[in-house]
Amino acid sequence: MTLSVRDTPIGKQQLDPEQLTIHADRGTSMRSKLVAQLLADLGVTKTHSRPQVSNDNPFSESQFKTLKYRPGFPKRFGAQEDARTFCVRFFRWYNNDHHHHGIALLTPFQVHHGLAKTALEARQKALDAAYMAHPERFPRRPTVPSLHEQVWINPPDHVSANSPLPGATCDSGTIPGQRPDLPTAEIENHASIASPVSLLEASAAGQ
């Protein structure tokens, strides 16, 4: 089977050849000739950590752990198609429905498509309204968590939060490439997903 670039996430996100760099550890799978040839065909530059140095991608490592610790993850798959079927469902849930503690309880979809600011502002308005209505229920004025500008597994001692050094970033403005336009309804749906407003309404309905 011939893999077309336009059928991959690289093509769907409208990225230019040689625009991406994938960094990985020195595991056998990532150093294999098959992976090297695939990345070369896709125009992706490949780099590796120095031996005995753990500088993996924190987002990838988080995804791997969530995948392996999911209740439905089997000890082994019966065939390649079984693994593909499982992963299609998993990544759809992971990207669109799973709210990650490490990215301010947002979904990867919201962060990647620049919806984080709108979602966090809506949550803060809901918290402010709840606090104004019943301040006695709160030990202090509630605030939504902020989105980290940089995320590291093993940050160097000299790196600060405002360091210009490259790292895994949550800032949607630094994600390369022009992301395809989204339907307004889809943006509004993900911007308000699982907001405190909906949670408060659900709580009130259950009382």
WOHU-V25007 format. One record per backbone hydrogen bond with DSSP energy under -1.0 kcal/mol. NH is the residue of the N-H (numbers start at 1). CO is the residue of the C=O. E is the energy in kcal/mol with one decimal. If there is no record, write none. Layout:
((NH CO E) (NH CO E))
This chain:
((7 4 -1.4) (8 5 -1.8) (11 5 -1.2) (12 8 -2.5) (13 9 -2.1) (14 11 -1.3) (15 10 -2.3) (18 43 -1.8) (19 16 -1.6) (22 45 -3.1) (24 47 -1.8) (31 27 -1.4) (36 32 -2.0) (37 33 -2.7) (38 34 -2.2) (39 35 -2.7) (40 36 -2.0) (41 37 -2.3) (42 38 -1.7) (44 39 -3.0) (45 20 -2.4) (47 22 -2.4) (49 24 -1.5) (53 50 -1.6) (55 53 -1.0) (61 57 -2.5) (62 58 -2.0) (63 59 -2.1) (64 60 -2.6) (65 61 -2.1) (66 62 -2.4) (67 63 -2.5) (68 64 -2.6) (69 65 -1.9) (73 70 -1.8) (83 79 -1.6) (84 80 -2.3) (85 81 -2.5) (86 82 -2.2) (87 83 -2.5) (88 84 -2.4) (89 85 -1.6) (90 86 -2.4) (91 87 -3.0) (92 88 -1.5) (93 89 -2.0) (94 90 -3.2) (95 91 -2.4) (96 92 -1.7) (97 93 -2.4) (98 93 -2.1) (100 106 -2.6) (104 101 -1.0) (105 100 -2.2) (106 103 -1.1) (109 95 -2.2) (111 107 -1.9) (112 108 -3.0) (113 109 -2.0) (114 111 -1.3) (115 110 -3.2) (119 115 -2.2) (120 116 -2.8) (121 117 -2.3) (122 118 -2.0) (123 119 -2.1) (124 120 -2.4) (125 121 -2.1) (126 122 -1.8) (127 123 -2.4) (128 124 -2.7) (129 125 -2.3) (130 126 -2.2) (131 127 -2.5) (132 128 -2.5) (133 129 -1.9) (134 130 -2.2) (137 134 -1.7) (138 135 -1.6) (151 168 -2.7) (159 156 -1.6) (163 160 -1.6) (174 171 -2.0) (187 183 -2.1) (188 184 -2.7) (189 185 -2.0) (190 186 -2.0) (191 187 -2.4) (192 188 -1.4) (195 192 -1.4) (199 195 -1.9) (200 196 -3.0) (201 197 -2.5) (202 198 -2.1) (203 199 -2.2) (204 200 -2.6) (205 201 -2.2) (206 202 -1.3))
